[in-house]
Amino acid sequence: MAVQKLPIAKAINESLRTALENDPKVLVMGEDVGKLGGVFRVTDGLYKDFGEDRIIDTPLAESGIVGTAIGLALRGYRPVVEIQFDGFVFPAYDQIVTQLAKMHARALGKVKTPVVIRIPYGGGIGAVEHHSESPETLFAHVPGLKVVSPSNANDAYWMLQQAIRSDDPVIFFEPKRRYWDKGEVTLPDSGSAAGEAVPRDLHKAVVAREGVDLTLAAYGPMVKVCLEAAAAAEEEGKSLEVLDLRSISPMDFDTVQTSVEKTRRLVVVHEAPVFLGSGAELAARITERCFYHLEAPVLRVGGYHAPYPPARLEDEYLPGLDRVLDAVDRSLAY
């Protein structure tokens, strides 16, 4: 195994390259993923090395892209679809929800649909409308879909490997404002088995920072914010535990429960609006499981229940350090 320091975008690129090399049935398809290398250059260089039969530039038609991927999956391929921006996924929502998510059950388990849909999501890049949304809960609510989001480069590499090898459809949300955050990535040696040295289960939450006074739970782009909040709180003598949930559906409630039984307080953080967000489900489950351990109600920090604002206002909309620390103070005040 070799360790390299890579940005998240490059780690995803390397993961796609590994999957393409190890399995001739893996295809990458989407708008501008080929010759251009993707609008974020995540697929840069793949077209040159693997050709147009495996790195496929598609028309601007998300429904057609996903529909084609479903057909390919039924014929034994493992297509990896890129949706260029989060807000562009909705023309494909019908294909994803009424076809992709249901085919395995509809066929009584006889049909597999190993499709990965990569979606850059979230704000923080100063983009225009439909380029900064967080629609993960809309997909997590759908039975038959797995929904995950890495927060760091190593997870980006290995979680994508696991998603591609999964026989179930996976919605792979990539925190676009973290694309260029660097981290150490443990890469497999050339020629090693595809499944070798996978660090952990795709849907397992991890403790990103240990603490005893309160648990912060987040995924994707908000994990870094929570780690910064924990560092700031430490200067005031508060010990915060940070959990990286990694998977939104299924969600690892057991790891969260173990942490909350220790700290007795929980604050859930995500970019998406708080109303009916994934934090609501986590809050409900932990309240059920840890009722006699909690010393404060589970609090949630997230986006406002309003359309994403123009770029100049996004710092006011996105949950940041101050809003997370305010929730921490409110929880500790009980």
GULUMNU-445069 format. One record per residue (C-alpha): residue number from 1; residue in three letters; x, y, z. Coordinates in steps of 0.2 Angstrom, whole numbers. Last residue first. Layout:
REM residues N
<atom seq="NUM" type="Ala" u="X" v="Y" w="Z"/>
...
REM end
This chain:
REM residues 334
<atom seq="334" type="Tyr" u="-147" v="112" w="150"/>
<atom seq="333" type="Ala" u="-133" v="125" w="146"/>
<atom seq="332" type="Leu" u="-122" v="112" w="137"/>
<atom seq="331" type="Ser" u="-135" v="111" w="123"/>
<atom seq="330" type="Arg" u="-137" v="129" w="121"/>
<atom seq="329" type="Asp" u="-118" v="132" w="121"/>
<atom seq="328" type="Val" u="-116" v="118" w="108"/>
<atom seq="327" type="Ala" u="-130" v="125" w="97"/>
<atom seq="326" type="Asp" u="-121" v="142" w="98"/>
<atom seq="325" type="Leu" u="-105" v="134" w="93"/>
<atom seq="324" type="Val" u="-113" v="126" w="78"/>
<atom seq="323" type="Arg" u="-120" v="143" w="73"/>
<atom seq="322" type="Asp" u="-104" v="152" w="75"/>
<atom seq="321" type="Leu" u="-93" v="139" w="65"/>
<atom seq="320" type="Gly" u="-104" v="139" w="50"/>
<atom seq="319" type="Pro" u="-121" v="134" w="44"/>
<atom seq="318" type="Leu" u="-124" v="140" w="27"/>
<atom seq="317" type="Tyr" u="-137" v="154" w="24"/>
<atom seq="316" type="Glu" u="-127" v="169" w="29"/>
<atom seq="315" type="Asp" u="-112" v="164" w="20"/>
<atom seq="314" type="Glu" u="-123" v="161" w="5"/>
<atom seq="313" type="Leu" u="-128" v="179" w="4"/>
<atom seq="312" type="Arg" u="-116" v="185" w="-10"/>
<atom seq="311" type="Ala" u="-120" v="169" w="-20"/>
<atom seq="310" type="Pro" u="-138" v="172" w="-22"/>
<atom seq="309" type="Pro" u="-149" v="162" w="-9"/>
<atom seq="308" type="Tyr" u="-153" v="144" w="-9"/>
<atom seq="307" type="Pro" u="-172" v="142" w="-8"/>
<atom seq="306" type="Ala" u="-179" v="144" w="10"/>
<atom seq="305" type="His" u="-180" v="132" w="25"/>
<atom seq="304" type="Tyr" u="-164" v="138" w="32"/>
<atom seq="303" type="Gly" u="-148" v="127" w="31"/>
<atom seq="302" type="Gly" u="-143" v="117" w="45"/>
<atom seq="301" type="Val" u="-140" v="115" w="64"/>
<atom seq="300" type="Arg" u="-150" v="102" w="74"/>
<atom seq="299" type="Leu" u="-152" v="100" w="93"/>
<atom seq="298" type="Val" u="-155" v="84" w="102"/>
<atom seq="297" type="Pro" u="-164" v="88" w="119"/>
<atom seq="296" type="Ala" u="-152" v="89" w="134"/>
<atom seq="295" type="Glu" u="-146" v="77" w="148"/>
<atom seq="294" type="Leu" u="-149" v="62" w="137"/>
<atom seq="293" type="His" u="-145" v="45" w="144"/>
<atom seq="292" type="Tyr" u="-163" v="40" w="149"/>
<atom seq="291" type="Phe" u="-170" v="44" w="131"/>
<atom seq="290" type="Cys" u="-155" v="36" w="122"/>
<atom seq="289" type="Arg" u="-163" v="25" w="110"/>
<atom seq="288" type="Glu" u="-179" v="34" w="106"/>
<atom seq="287" type="Thr" u="-171" v="51" w="107"/>
<atom seq="286" type="Ile" u="-157" v="44" w="96"/>
<atom seq="285" type="Arg" u="-169" v="38" w="83"/>
<atom seq="284" type="Ala" u="-179" v="55" w="83"/>
<atom seq="283" type="Ala" u="-163" v="66" w="82"/>
<atom seq="282" type="Leu" u="-156" v="55" w="68"/>
<atom seq="281" type="Glu" u="-172" v="56" w="58"/>
<atom seq="280" type="Ala" u="-173" v="75" w="60"/>
<atom seq="279" type="Gly" u="-154" v="76" w="55"/>
<atom seq="278" type="Ser" u="-158" v="69" w="38"/>
<atom seq="277" type="Gly" u="-168" v="84" w="35"/>
<atom seq="276" type="Leu" u="-187" v="86" w="37"/>
<atom seq="275" type="Phe" u="-185" v="105" w="41"/>
<atom seq="274" type="Val" u="-166" v="108" w="45"/>
<atom seq="273" type="Pro" u="-163" v="113" w="27"/>
<atom seq="272" type="Ala" u="-147" v="105" w="19"/>
<atom seq="271" type="Glu" u="-130" v="110" w="25"/>
<atom seq="270" type="His" u="-129" v="97" w="39"/>
<atom seq="269" type="Val" u="-126" v="97" w="58"/>
<atom seq="268" type="Val" u="-133" v="86" w="72"/>
<atom seq="267" type="Val" u="-130" v="91" w="90"/>
<atom seq="266" type="Leu" u="-130" v="77" w="103"/>
<atom seq="265" type="Arg" u="-128" v="77" w="122"/>
<atom seq="264" type="Arg" u="-126" v="63" w="134"/>
<atom seq="263" type="Thr" u="-107" v="62" w="131"/>
<atom seq="262" type="Lys" u="-105" v="43" w="134"/>
<atom seq="261" type="Glu" u="-122" v="37" w="129"/>
<atom seq="260" type="Val" u="-121" v="49" w="115"/>
<atom seq="259" type="Ser" u="-106" v="41" w="107"/>
<atom seq="258" type="Thr" u="-113" v="23" w="108"/>
<atom seq="257" type="Gln" u="-129" v="29" w="101"/>
<atom seq="256" type="Val" u="-120" v="37" w="86"/>
<atom seq="255" type="Thr" u="-111" v="21" w="83"/>
<atom seq="254" type="Asp" u="-127" v="11" w="83"/>
<atom seq="253" type="Phe" u="-137" v="23" w="73"/>
<atom seq="252" type="Asp" u="-126" v="20" w="57"/>
<atom seq="251" type="Met" u="-137" v="27" w="44"/>
<atom seq="250" type="Pro" u="-143" v="17" w="29"/>
<atom seq="249" type="Ser" u="-145" v="29" w="20"/>
<atom seq="248" type="Ile" u="-135" v="44" w="26"/>
<atom seq="247" type="Ser" u="-118" v="36" w="26"/>
<atom seq="246" type="Arg" u="-102" v="45" w="30"/>
<atom seq="245" type="Leu" u="-108" v="49" w="48"/>
<atom seq="244" type="Asp" u="-92" v="58" w="53"/>
<atom seq="243" type="Leu" u="-94" v="59" w="72"/>
<atom seq="242" type="Val" u="-85" v="73" w="82"/>
<atom seq="241" type="Glu" u="-83" v="72" w="100"/>
<atom seq="240" type="Leu" u="-83" v="88" w="109"/>
<atom seq="239" type="Ser" u="-72" v="92" w="125"/>
<atom seq="238" type="Lys" u="-75" v="109" w="132"/>
<atom seq="237" type="Gly" u="-62" v="119" w="141"/>
<atom seq="236" type="Glu" u="-64" v="135" w="132"/>
<atom seq="235" type="Glu" u="-49" v="132" w="120"/>
<atom seq="234" type="Glu" u="-57" v="115" w="117"/>
<atom seq="233" type="Ala" u="-72" v="124" w="110"/>
<atom seq="232" type="Ala" u="-62" v="131" w="96"/>
<atom seq="231" type="Ala" u="-55" v="114" w="91"/>
<atom seq="230" type="Ala" u="-72" v="106" w="92"/>
<atom seq="229" type="Ala" u="-79" v="119" w="81"/>
<atom seq="228" type="Glu" u="-66" v="117" w="68"/>
<atom seq="227" type="Leu" u="-69" v="98" w="68"/>
<atom seq="226" type="Cys" u="-88" v="102" w="66"/>
<atom seq="225" type="Val" u="-84" v="113" w="51"/>
<atom seq="224" type="Lys" u="-73" v="100" w="43"/>
<atom seq="223" type="Val" u="-87" v="87" w="46"/>
<atom seq="222" type="Met" u="-100" v="99" w="38"/>
<atom seq="221" type="Pro" u="-94" v="96" w="20"/>
<atom seq="220" type="Gly" u="-99" v="78" w="19"/>
<atom seq="219" type="Tyr" u="-107" v="71" w="35"/>
<atom seq="218" type="Ala" u="-111" v="77" w="53"/>
<atom seq="217" type="Ala" u="-113" v="72" w="71"/>
<atom seq="216" type="Leu" u="-107" v="83" w="85"/>
<atom seq="215" type="Thr" u="-107" v="74" w="102"/>
<atom seq="214" type="Leu" u="-105" v="83" w="118"/>
<atom seq="213" type="Asp" u="-95" v="83" w="134"/>
<atom seq="212" type="Val" u="-83" v="68" w="132"/>
<atom seq="211" type="Gly" u="-73" v="70" w="117"/>
<atom seq="210" type="Glu" u="-65" v="60" w="103"/>
<atom seq="209" type="Arg" u="-62" v="67" w="85"/>
<atom seq="208" type="Ala" u="-66" v="59" w="68"/>
<atom seq="207" type="Val" u="-76" v="45" w="77"/>
<atom seq="206" type="Val" u="-82" v="34" w="62"/>
<atom seq="205" type="Ala" u="-99" v="30" w="54"/>
<atom seq="204" type="Lys" u="-101" v="14" w="45"/>
<atom seq="203" type="His" u="-111" v="13" w="29"/>
<atom seq="202" type="Leu" u="-97" v="9" w="17"/>
<atom seq="201" type="Asp" u="-89" v="-4" w="29"/>
<atom seq="200" type="Arg" u="-71" v="0" w="34"/>
<atom seq="199" type="Pro" u="-53" v="2" w="28"/>
<atom seq="198" type="Val" u="-54" v="-8" w="11"/>
<atom seq="197" type="Ala" u="-37" v="-16" w="11"/>
<atom seq="196" type="Glu" u="-40" v="-27" w="-4"/>
<atom seq="195" type="Gly" u="-56" v="-27" w="-13"/>
<atom seq="194" type="Ala" u="-49" v="-24" w="-30"/>
<atom seq="193" type="Ala" u="-35" v="-36" w="-28"/>
<atom seq="192" type="Ser" u="-17" v="-29" w="-30"/>
<atom seq="191" type="Gly" u="-10" v="-26" w="-47"/>
<atom seq="190" type="Ser" u="-2" v="-9" w="-43"/>
<atom seq="189" type="Asp" u="-2" v="-7" w="-24"/>
<atom seq="188" type="Pro" u="-18" v="0" w="-16"/>
<atom seq="187" type="Leu" u="-19" v="18" w="-12"/>
<atom seq="186" type="Thr" u="-19" v="25" w="6"/>
<atom seq="185" type="Val" u="-25" v="43" w="4"/>
<atom seq="184" type="Glu" u="-18" v="57" w="15"/>
<atom seq="183" type="Gly" u="-28" v="73" w="14"/>
<atom seq="182" type="Lys" u="-30" v="88" w="3"/>
<atom seq="181" type="Asp" u="-45" v="100" w="2"/>
<atom seq="180" type="Trp" u="-47" v="104" w="-16"/>
<atom seq="179" type="Tyr" u="-64" v="96" w="-19"/>
<atom seq="178" type="Arg" u="-70" v="102" w="-2"/>
<atom seq="177" type="Arg" u="-82" v="115" w="-9"/>
<atom seq="176" type="Lys" u="-89" v="101" w="-20"/>
<atom seq="175" type="Pro" u="-95" v="90" w="-6"/>
<atom seq="174" type="Glu" u="-97" v="74" w="-17"/>
<atom seq="173" type="Phe" u="-114" v="64" w="-15"/>
<atom seq="172" type="Phe" u="-113" v="46" w="-21"/>
<atom seq="171" type="Ile" u="-131" v="40" w="-24"/>
<atom seq="170" type="Val" u="-128" v="21" w="-24"/>
<atom seq="169" type="Pro" u="-138" v="8" w="-34"/>
<atom seq="168" type="Asp" u="-136" v="-10" w="-27"/>
<atom seq="167" type="Asp" u="-124" v="-23" w="-33"/>
<atom seq="166" type="Ser" u="-110" v="-14" w="-24"/>
<atom seq="165" type="Arg" u="-93" v="-14" w="-32"/>
<atom seq="164" type="Ile" u="-95" v="4" w="-38"/>
<atom seq="163" type="Ala" u="-100" v="10" w="-21"/>
<atom seq="162" type="Gln" u="-86" v="1" w="-13"/>
<atom seq="161" type="Gln" u="-73" v="9" w="-24"/>
<atom seq="160" type="Leu" u="-82" v="26" w="-21"/>
<atom seq="159" type="Met" u="-81" v="24" w="-3"/>
<atom seq="158" type="Trp" u="-62" v="20" w="-4"/>
<atom seq="157" type="Tyr" u="-56" v="35" w="-14"/>
<atom seq="156" type="Ala" u="-68" v="48" w="-6"/>
<atom seq="155" type="Asp" u="-65" v="41" w="11"/>
<atom seq="154" type="Asn" u="-46" v="44" w="9"/>
<atom seq="153" type="Ala" u="-49" v="61" w="2"/>
<atom seq="152" type="Asn" u="-60" v="68" w="16"/>
<atom seq="151" type="Ser" u="-79" v="71" w="20"/>
<atom seq="150" type="Pro" u="-87" v="57" w="10"/>
<atom seq="149" type="Ser" u="-106" v="56" w="6"/>
<atom seq="148" type="Val" u="-117" v="41" w="5"/>
<atom seq="147" type="Val" u="-135" v="37" w="-1"/>
<atom seq="146" type="Lys" u="-140" v="19" w="-4"/>
<atom seq="145" type="Leu" u="-156" v="17" w="-14"/>
<atom seq="144" type="Gly" u="-169" v="4" w="-13"/>
<atom seq="143" type="Pro" u="-181" v="13" w="-1"/>
<atom seq="142" type="Val" u="-182" v="31" w="-6"/>
<atom seq="141" type="His" u="-181" v="43" w="9"/>
<atom seq="140" type="Ala" u="-162" v="44" w="7"/>
<atom seq="139" type="Phe" u="-165" v="51" w="-10"/>
<atom seq="138" type="Leu" u="-175" v="67" w="-5"/>
<atom seq="137" type="Thr" u="-164" v="68" w="10"/>
<atom seq="136" type="Glu" u="-148" v="71" w="-1"/>
<atom seq="135" type="Pro" u="-155" v="86" w="-10"/>
<atom seq="134" type="Ser" u="-141" v="98" w="-4"/>
<atom seq="133" type="Glu" u="-141" v="112" w="-17"/>
<atom seq="132" type="Ser" u="-128" v="124" w="-23"/>
<atom seq="131" type="His" u="-128" v="124" w="-42"/>
<atom seq="130" type="His" u="-147" v="126" w="-46"/>
<atom seq="129" type="Glu" u="-145" v="145" w="-45"/>
<atom seq="128" type="Val" u="-128" v="153" w="-47"/>
<atom seq="127" type="Ala" u="-112" v="148" w="-39"/>
<atom seq="126" type="Gly" u="-101" v="156" w="-25"/>
<atom seq="125" type="Ile" u="-92" v="140" w="-21"/>
<atom seq="124" type="Gly" u="-98" v="137" w="-3"/>
<atom seq="123" type="Gly" u="-114" v="127" w="-7"/>
<atom seq="122" type="Gly" u="-118" v="109" w="-7"/>
<atom seq="121" type="Tyr" u="-117" v="95" w="-20"/>
<atom seq="120" type="Pro" u="-107" v="86" w="-33"/>
<atom seq="119" type="Ile" u="-117" v="71" w="-38"/>
<atom seq="118" type="Arg" u="-110" v="54" w="-43"/>
<atom seq="117" type="Ile" u="-123" v="41" w="-47"/>
<atom seq="116" type="Val" u="-117" v="24" w="-45"/>
<atom seq="115" type="Val" u="-127" v="10" w="-54"/>
<atom seq="114" type="Pro" u="-126" v="-8" w="-50"/>
<atom seq="113" type="Thr" u="-144" v="-13" w="-54"/>
<atom seq="112" type="Lys" u="-146" v="-31" w="-50"/>
<atom seq="111" type="Val" u="-161" v="-42" w="-56"/>
<atom seq="110" type="Lys" u="-166" v="-59" w="-48"/>
<atom seq="109" type="Gly" u="-171" v="-51" w="-32"/>
<atom seq="108" type="Leu" u="-189" v="-53" w="-33"/>
<atom seq="107" type="Ala" u="-189" v="-43" w="-50"/>
<atom seq="106" type="Arg" u="-199" v="-29" w="-43"/>
<atom seq="105" type="Ala" u="-188" v="-29" w="-28"/>
<atom seq="104" type="His" u="-172" v="-27" w="-38"/>
<atom seq="103" type="Met" u="-180" v="-15" w="-50"/>
<atom seq="102" type="Lys" u="-187" v="-3" w="-37"/>
<atom seq="101" type="Ala" u="-173" v="10" w="-34"/>
<atom seq="100" type="Leu" u="-168" v="12" w="-52"/>
<atom seq="99" type="Gln" u="-185" v="13" w="-60"/>
<atom seq="98" type="Thr" u="-198" v="24" w="-50"/>
<atom seq="97" type="Val" u="-185" v="33" w="-40"/>
<atom seq="96" type="Ile" u="-170" v="35" w="-51"/>
<atom seq="95" type="Gln" u="-179" v="37" w="-67"/>
<atom seq="94" type="Asp" u="-191" v="49" w="-60"/>
<atom seq="93" type="Tyr" u="-177" v="59" w="-52"/>
<atom seq="92" type="Ala" u="-168" v="61" w="-68"/>
<atom seq="91" type="Pro" u="-175" v="78" w="-73"/>
<atom seq="90" type="Phe" u="-171" v="82" w="-54"/>
<atom seq="89" type="Val" u="-152" v="79" w="-55"/>
<atom seq="88" type="Phe" u="-147" v="96" w="-62"/>
<atom seq="87" type="Gly" u="-148" v="105" w="-45"/>
<atom seq="86" type="Asp" u="-134" v="94" w="-38"/>
<atom seq="85" type="Phe" u="-122" v="99" w="-52"/>
<atom seq="84" type="Gln" u="-114" v="89" w="-67"/>
<atom seq="83" type="Ile" u="-123" v="73" w="-63"/>
<atom seq="82" type="Glu" u="-110" v="60" w="-66"/>
<atom seq="81" type="Val" u="-115" v="42" w="-69"/>
<atom seq="80" type="Val" u="-104" v="27" w="-65"/>
<atom seq="79" type="Pro" u="-110" v="12" w="-75"/>
<atom seq="78" type="Arg" u="-107" v="-6" w="-69"/>
<atom seq="77" type="Tyr" u="-111" v="-16" w="-84"/>
<atom seq="76" type="Gly" u="-120" v="-33" w="-84"/>
<atom seq="75" type="Arg" u="-134" v="-30" w="-97"/>
<atom seq="74" type="Leu" u="-146" v="-24" w="-84"/>
<atom seq="73" type="Ala" u="-133" v="-11" w="-78"/>
<atom seq="72" type="Leu" u="-132" v="-5" w="-96"/>
<atom seq="71" type="Gly" u="-151" v="-2" w="-97"/>
<atom seq="70" type="Ile" u="-150" v="7" w="-80"/>
<atom seq="69" type="Ala" u="-136" v="18" w="-86"/>
<atom seq="68" type="Thr" u="-146" v="23" w="-101"/>
<atom seq="67" type="Gly" u="-160" v="28" w="-91"/>
<atom seq="66" type="Val" u="-148" v="38" w="-80"/>
<atom seq="65" type="Ile" u="-141" v="47" w="-94"/>
<atom seq="64" type="Gly" u="-158" v="50" w="-103"/>
<atom seq="63" type="Ser" u="-166" v="57" w="-88"/>
<atom seq="62" type="Glu" u="-151" v="68" w="-86"/>
<atom seq="61" type="Ala" u="-151" v="75" w="-103"/>
<atom seq="60" type="Leu" u="-138" v="87" w="-108"/>
<atom seq="59" type="Pro" u="-131" v="75" w="-121"/>
<atom seq="58" type="Thr" u="-118" v="62" w="-115"/>
<atom seq="57" type="Asp" u="-99" v="61" w="-116"/>
<atom seq="56" type="Ile" u="-94" v="43" w="-112"/>
<atom seq="55" type="Ile" u="-78" v="37" w="-104"/>
<atom seq="54" type="Arg" u="-78" v="19" w="-108"/>
<atom seq="53" type="Asp" u="-81" v="18" w="-127"/>
<atom seq="52" type="Glu" u="-74" v="35" w="-129"/>
<atom seq="51" type="Gly" u="-56" v="30" w="-124"/>
<atom seq="50" type="Phe" u="-48" v="23" w="-108"/>
<atom seq="49" type="Asp" u="-32" v="33" w="-106"/>
<atom seq="48" type="Lys" u="-36" v="49" w="-115"/>
<atom seq="47" type="Tyr" u="-54" v="49" w="-108"/>
<atom seq="46" type="Leu" u="-48" v="46" w="-90"/>
<atom seq="45" type="Gly" u="-36" v="61" w="-91"/>
<atom seq="44" type="Asp" u="-47" v="73" w="-81"/>
<atom seq="43" type="Thr" u="-62" v="64" w="-73"/>
<atom seq="42" type="Val" u="-63" v="76" w="-58"/>
<atom seq="41" type="Arg" u="-59" v="91" w="-68"/>
<atom seq="40" type="Phe" u="-72" v="101" w="-59"/>
<atom seq="39" type="Val" u="-82" v="104" w="-75"/>
<atom seq="38" type="Gly" u="-78" v="87" w="-80"/>
<atom seq="37" type="Gly" u="-63" v="80" w="-90"/>
<atom seq="36" type="Leu" u="-66" v="91" w="-105"/>
<atom seq="35" type="Lys" u="-63" v="77" w="-117"/>
<atom seq="34" type="Gly" u="-74" v="65" w="-107"/>
<atom seq="33" type="Val" u="-84" v="70" w="-92"/>
<atom seq="32" type="Asp" u="-92" v="84" w="-102"/>
<atom seq="31" type="Glu" u="-110" v="78" w="-97"/>
<atom seq="30" type="Gly" u="-110" v="61" w="-90"/>
<atom seq="29" type="Met" u="-104" v="43" w="-92"/>
<atom seq="28" type="Val" u="-90" v="32" w="-84"/>
<atom seq="27" type="Leu" u="-90" v="14" w="-88"/>
<atom seq="26" type="Val" u="-85" v="-1" w="-77"/>
<atom seq="25" type="Lys" u="-88" v="-18" w="-86"/>
<atom seq="24" type="Pro" u="-69" v="-19" w="-90"/>
<atom seq="23" type="Asp" u="-66" v="-21" w="-71"/>
<atom seq="22" type="Asn" u="-49" v="-18" w="-63"/>
<atom seq="21" type="Glu" u="-42" v="-4" w="-74"/>
<atom seq="20" type="Leu" u="-59" v="6" w="-74"/>
<atom seq="19" type="Ala" u="-61" v="4" w="-55"/>
<atom seq="18" type="Thr" u="-43" v="10" w="-52"/>
<atom seq="17" type="Arg" u="-46" v="25" w="-63"/>
<atom seq="16" type="Leu" u="-62" v="29" w="-55"/>
<atom seq="15" type="Ser" u="-53" v="28" w="-38"/>
<atom seq="14" type="Glu" u="-39" v="39" w="-44"/>
<atom seq="13" type="Asn" u="-51" v="52" w="-51"/>
<atom seq="12" type="Ile" u="-60" v="52" w="-34"/>
<atom seq="11" type="Ala" u="-44" v="54" w="-25"/>
<atom seq="10" type="Lys" u="-40" v="69" w="-37"/>
<atom seq="9" type="Ala" u="-56" v="78" w="-32"/>
<atom seq="8" type="Ile" u="-53" v="75" w="-14"/>
<atom seq="7" type="Pro" u="-36" v="83" w="-15"/>
<atom seq="6" type="Leu" u="-22" v="71" w="-13"/>
<atom seq="5" type="Lys" u="-8" v="67" w="-1"/>
<atom seq="4" type="Gln" u="-1" v="50" w="-5"/>
<atom seq="3" type="Val" u="1" v="34" w="5"/>
<atom seq="2" type="Ala" u="6" v="18" w="-4"/>
<atom seq="1" type="Met" u="0" v="0" w="0"/>
REM end
